Amino acid sequence: MPVFKTPFNGYSVKFSPFYENQVAVATAQNFGILGNGRVHVLQLGPTVTERAAFDTADGVYDVCWSESHDSLIVAAVADGSLKIYDLSLPAAANPIRSLHEHARECHGVDFNTVRKDSFLSASWDDTVKLWTVDRPASVRTFKEHAYCVYAAAWNPRHADVFASASGDCTARIWDVREPGSTMILPAHEFEILACDWNKYDDCIIATASVDKSIKVWDVRNYRVPLAVLNGHGYAVRKVKFSPHRGSMIASCSYDMSVCLWDYMVEDALIGRYDHHTEFAVGVDMSVLVEGLLASTGWDELVYVWQHGTDPRAP
């Protein structure tokens, strides 16, 4: 399956919700510590071609596609800004908007799949912000976490509900209609780097941590996790529920692997891919093609492959 070499270190990869052969990739120079960034939009085929690339003065840590416009992409940038790009416009016209309110690095971004008009940003300034594409300022800031917020994820069925994952070792559930968080999950004893909702059960959420584990929770009864998935050798950087199988989860880790899990069975680890040669920090599953996976890492490579096949196979 196709492989693409990026000039900088990969940070995030996302399949288009509109076109099965398009992915967006966020990259950062010098492992994201200092230097420029670039957003790549790749066209998949027998080979991978670059449809567009957008350069930034700082590293890009995350990227997401608009759910309402097939040509819009939002990027989370290390200078604290969010940049919105329109693929239908020439490079000189981009970004069409730069939103700069966060006081520190912007680390995560997620588009609302229900309402399709708004997105969240998670930042190292300990906050999450709510935005709409057509407004120059944020709609609201959510400030409760005591340390960096690494990720925020909308609930797939409830347009007003989202979760956040933080270095303060908690995940929080929020309803934008409420003044504060509606639930605090003391999910791990170490930093939580990612979270995602089950696409078939809107009460189930997964958290991924520096403690090397993924935990699956039912927010109706969160005293004890439904499952604890152990198998990664280092911090788990991203976690993603399958859009096609309710109990399937993909993860990637600083142990350089991408793993697939079925949290409903005893031997939960159902697939492991060791194709990266540096930290694996981005993973996604296609909504449009069942079993199609993408990953990126600090080895400056983007892989796209079908589950069960070798990502490195030509």
C-alpha positions as CSV (number, residue, x, y, z in Angstrom):
1,M,0.0,0.0,0.0
2,P,1.1,3.6,-0.5
3,V,3.8,5.3,1.6
4,F,4.6,9.0,1.6
5,K,7.8,10.7,2.8
6,T,7.2,14.0,4.5
7,P,10.1,16.6,4.9
8,F,9.2,17.1,8.6
9,N,8.2,14.7,11.4
10,G,4.7,13.5,11.2
11,Y,2.3,14.4,14.0
12,S,-1.3,13.6,12.9
13,V,-3.1,12.0,10.0
14,K,-6.8,12.1,9.1
15,F,-8.9,10.6,6.4
16,S,-11.3,12.8,4.5
17,P,-14.9,12.2,5.5
18,F,-15.9,13.0,1.9
19,Y,-13.3,11.3,-0.4
20,E,-11.9,7.8,0.3
21,N,-8.7,8.6,-1.4
22,Q,-7.7,11.8,0.5
23,V,-5.8,12.2,3.7
24,A,-4.5,15.2,5.6
25,V,-1.2,15.1,7.5
26,A,0.2,17.5,10.1
27,T,3.9,17.7,10.4
28,A,6.5,19.6,12.4
29,Q,10.2,20.3,11.9
30,N,12.8,19.1,14.5
31,F,10.3,16.8,16.3
32,G,8.0,19.8,17.0
33,I,10.5,21.4,19.4
34,L,11.5,24.3,17.2
35,G,11.0,25.2,13.6
36,N,8.4,25.2,10.8
37,G,5.4,23.1,10.1
38,R,3.5,21.9,7.0
39,V,0.1,20.5,6.3
40,H,0.0,17.9,3.5
41,V,-3.1,16.8,1.6
42,L,-2.4,13.5,-0.1
43,Q,-4.2,11.8,-2.9
44,L,-4.1,8.0,-2.6
45,G,-3.8,5.7,-5.5
46,P,-1.2,3.2,-6.8
47,T,1.2,5.9,-5.6
48,V,0.6,8.8,-3.2
49,T,0.6,12.2,-4.7
50,E,0.5,15.5,-2.9
51,R,-2.6,17.5,-3.8
52,A,-1.7,20.5,-1.7
53,A,0.8,21.6,1.0
54,F,0.5,24.6,3.3
55,D,3.6,25.9,5.2
56,T,3.5,27.4,8.7
57,A,6.1,29.3,10.7
58,D,5.6,26.8,13.6
59,G,5.0,23.1,13.9
60,V,1.6,21.6,13.2
61,Y,0.4,19.2,15.9
62,D,-3.0,18.2,14.6
63,V,-5.4,18.5,11.7
64,C,-9.0,17.8,11.0
65,W,-11.4,18.0,8.1
66,S,-14.6,20.0,8.1
67,E,-17.7,17.9,8.2
68,S,-19.7,20.3,6.1
69,H,-17.2,21.6,3.4
70,D,-15.2,19.0,1.6
71,S,-12.3,21.4,0.9
72,L,-11.8,22.9,4.4
73,I,-9.1,21.7,6.8
74,V,-8.4,23.1,10.3
75,A,-4.8,22.9,11.7
76,A,-3.6,23.1,15.3
77,V,-0.3,25.0,15.4
78,A,2.5,25.3,17.9
79,D,2.2,29.1,18.2
80,G,-1.2,28.6,19.7
81,S,-3.1,29.4,16.5
82,L,-5.7,27.5,14.5
83,K,-5.4,27.9,10.8
84,I,-8.3,27.1,8.3
85,Y,-7.3,26.2,4.8
86,D,-9.5,25.9,1.7
87,L,-8.2,23.4,-0.9
88,S,-10.4,25.0,-3.5
89,L,-8.4,28.2,-3.3
90,P,-4.8,28.8,-4.5
91,A,-2.0,28.5,-2.0
92,A,-1.6,32.3,-1.9
93,A,-5.2,32.7,-0.6
94,N,-4.6,30.4,2.3
95,P,-5.0,30.2,5.2
96,I,-8.5,31.8,4.9
97,R,-8.5,32.3,8.6
98,S,-6.0,32.3,11.4
99,L,-7.5,32.1,14.9
100,H,-5.1,33.1,17.7
101,E,-6.5,33.1,21.2
102,H,-4.6,30.2,22.9
103,A,-1.7,31.4,25.1
104,R,0.3,28.2,24.4
105,E,0.7,25.5,21.8
106,C,-2.5,24.2,20.2
107,H,-2.2,20.4,20.4
108,G,-5.6,19.0,19.2
109,V,-8.5,19.9,17.0
110,D,-11.8,18.0,16.4
111,F,-14.8,18.9,14.2
112,N,-18.4,18.3,15.3
113,T,-19.8,15.4,13.3
114,V,-23.4,16.1,14.4
115,R,-23.9,19.8,14.0
116,K,-21.1,20.0,11.4
117,D,-20.6,23.8,11.9
118,S,-18.2,23.9,14.9
119,F,-14.9,22.5,16.2
120,L,-12.9,22.3,19.3
121,S,-9.3,23.1,20.1
122,A,-7.2,21.7,22.9
123,S,-4.2,23.6,24.2
124,W,-1.2,23.5,26.5
125,D,-2.7,26.6,28.1
126,D,-4.9,24.1,30.0
127,T,-8.1,25.1,28.0
128,V,-10.4,23.9,25.4
129,K,-12.0,26.4,23.0
130,L,-15.2,26.1,20.9
131,W,-15.2,27.7,17.5
132,T,-17.4,28.0,14.4
133,V,-15.9,28.4,10.9
134,D,-17.5,31.7,10.2
135,R,-16.7,33.5,13.4
136,P,-13.3,35.3,14.0
137,A,-13.4,34.7,17.7
138,S,-14.1,31.6,19.9
139,V,-17.6,31.0,21.1
140,R,-16.5,29.8,24.5
141,T,-13.5,28.7,26.5
142,F,-13.6,25.7,28.9
143,K,-11.1,26.1,31.7
144,E,-11.0,23.5,34.5
145,H,-8.0,21.3,33.7
146,A,-4.9,22.0,35.9
147,Y,-2.4,21.1,33.1
148,C,-2.1,20.8,29.3
149,V,-5.1,19.6,27.4
150,Y,-3.8,17.3,24.7
151,A,-7.1,16.3,23.0
152,A,-10.8,17.1,22.8
153,A,-13.3,14.8,21.1
154,W,-17.0,15.4,20.2
155,N,-19.5,12.8,21.1
156,P,-20.6,11.2,17.8
157,R,-24.4,11.4,18.7
158,H,-24.8,14.4,20.9
159,A,-24.0,17.8,19.3
160,D,-23.3,19.5,22.6
161,V,-21.2,16.9,24.4
162,F,-17.5,16.4,24.2
163,A,-14.6,14.9,26.2
164,S,-11.1,16.3,27.0
165,A,-7.9,14.5,27.9
166,S,-5.3,16.3,30.0
167,G,-1.9,16.0,31.6
168,D,-3.6,16.5,35.0
169,C,-4.5,12.8,34.8
170,T,-8.2,13.4,34.2
171,A,-10.6,13.2,31.4
172,R,-13.6,15.5,31.6
173,I,-17.0,15.3,30.0
174,W,-18.6,18.6,29.0
175,D,-21.9,19.8,27.7
176,V,-21.6,23.2,26.0
177,R,-25.0,24.2,27.5
178,E,-23.7,23.7,31.0
179,P,-21.4,26.2,32.9
180,G,-18.8,23.6,33.9
181,S,-17.8,20.0,33.2
182,T,-20.5,17.5,33.9
183,M,-18.1,14.6,34.8
184,I,-14.5,14.2,35.9
185,L,-12.9,10.8,35.2
186,P,-9.7,10.3,37.3
187,A,-8.8,7.8,34.6
188,H,-5.1,7.3,35.0
189,E,-2.3,8.0,37.4
190,F,-0.2,9.5,34.7
191,E,-0.8,12.0,31.9
192,I,-3.7,11.3,29.5
193,L,-2.7,12.0,26.0
194,A,-5.8,11.1,24.0
195,C,-9.5,10.1,24.2
196,D,-12.2,9.0,21.8
197,W,-15.9,8.0,21.9
198,N,-17.3,4.7,20.7
199,K,-19.1,5.3,17.5
200,Y,-22.0,2.9,18.3
201,D,-22.5,3.5,22.0
202,D,-22.5,7.2,23.0
203,C,-21.7,6.4,26.7
204,I,-18.5,4.6,26.1
205,I,-15.1,6.4,25.9
206,A,-11.5,5.3,25.7
207,T,-8.5,7.1,27.3
208,A,-4.8,6.6,26.4
209,S,-2.0,7.5,28.8
210,V,1.7,7.8,29.5
211,D,1.1,4.7,31.8
212,K,1.2,2.6,28.5
213,S,-2.4,1.6,28.8
214,I,-5.7,2.3,27.2
215,K,-8.8,2.2,29.4
216,V,-12.4,1.9,28.2
217,W,-15.1,3.6,30.3
218,D,-18.9,3.7,30.5
219,V,-19.8,7.2,31.7
220,R,-23.0,5.9,33.3
221,N,-20.8,3.9,35.8
222,Y,-17.2,5.0,35.7
223,R,-16.0,3.7,39.1
224,V,-14.2,0.8,37.3
225,P,-13.1,0.7,33.6
226,L,-14.9,-1.7,31.3
227,A,-11.5,-2.8,30.0
228,V,-7.8,-2.1,30.5
229,L,-5.8,-2.7,27.3
230,N,-2.1,-3.4,28.1
231,G,0.4,-4.2,25.4
232,H,2.2,-1.0,24.4
233,G,5.7,-0.6,25.7
234,Y,5.7,3.1,26.1
235,A,3.2,6.0,26.3
236,V,0.1,5.6,24.1
237,R,-0.1,8.7,22.0
238,K,-3.5,8.4,20.1
239,V,-6.6,6.2,20.5
240,K,-9.4,5.9,17.9
241,F,-12.6,3.9,17.9
242,S,-13.5,2.1,14.6
243,P,-16.3,3.7,12.6
244,H,-17.3,0.2,11.4
245,R,-16.9,-2.1,14.4
246,G,-18.2,-1.0,17.8
247,S,-15.6,-2.7,19.9
248,M,-12.5,-2.1,17.8
249,I,-9.9,0.4,18.8
250,A,-6.7,1.6,17.0
251,S,-3.8,3.1,19.0
252,C,-0.3,4.3,18.4
253,S,2.6,4.7,20.8
254,Y,6.1,5.9,21.5
255,D,7.0,2.2,21.2
256,M,6.8,2.8,17.4
257,S,3.8,0.4,17.0
258,V,0.2,0.7,15.8
259,C,-2.1,-1.7,17.6
260,L,-5.7,-2.9,17.0
261,W,-7.8,-4.0,19.9
262,D,-11.2,-5.6,20.5
263,Y,-12.0,-4.5,24.1
264,M,-14.9,-7.0,24.3
265,V,-12.8,-10.1,24.1
266,E,-10.3,-11.5,26.6
267,D,-7.3,-11.5,24.3
268,A,-7.9,-7.9,23.3
269,L,-4.9,-7.3,21.1
270,I,-5.9,-8.4,17.6
271,G,-3.3,-6.7,15.5
272,R,0.1,-5.1,15.9
273,Y,2.1,-3.3,13.2
274,D,5.7,-2.4,13.7
275,H,6.4,-0.5,10.5
276,H,7.5,2.8,12.0
277,T,11.1,3.3,13.0
278,E,10.5,6.3,15.3
279,F,7.6,7.3,17.6
280,A,4.2,6.5,16.0
281,V,2.1,9.6,16.9
282,G,-0.8,9.7,14.4
283,V,-3.3,7.0,13.5
284,D,-6.7,7.1,11.9
285,M,-9.4,4.7,10.4
286,S,-11.3,5.5,7.3
287,V,-15.0,6.2,7.7
288,L,-15.6,5.4,4.0
289,V,-13.5,2.2,3.6
290,E,-13.8,-0.5,6.2
291,G,-10.4,-1.7,7.6
292,L,-8.4,1.1,5.9
293,L,-5.8,2.5,8.3
294,A,-3.4,5.4,8.2
295,S,-0.5,6.3,10.5
296,T,2.4,8.7,10.7
297,G,5.4,9.2,13.0
298,W,8.6,10.9,13.7
299,D,10.3,8.8,11.0
300,E,8.7,11.3,8.5
301,L,6.6,8.6,6.9
302,V,2.8,8.3,6.2
303,Y,1.5,4.8,5.7
304,V,-2.0,3.8,4.4
305,W,-2.9,0.1,4.5
306,Q,-5.7,-2.4,4.8
307,H,-5.9,-4.2,8.2
308,G,-4.4,-7.6,7.8
309,T,-1.8,-6.6,5.2
310,D,1.8,-5.4,5.6
311,P,1.9,-1.5,5.7
312,R,5.3,-1.7,4.0
313,A,4.2,-4.0,1.2
314,P,4.4,-2.2,-2.2
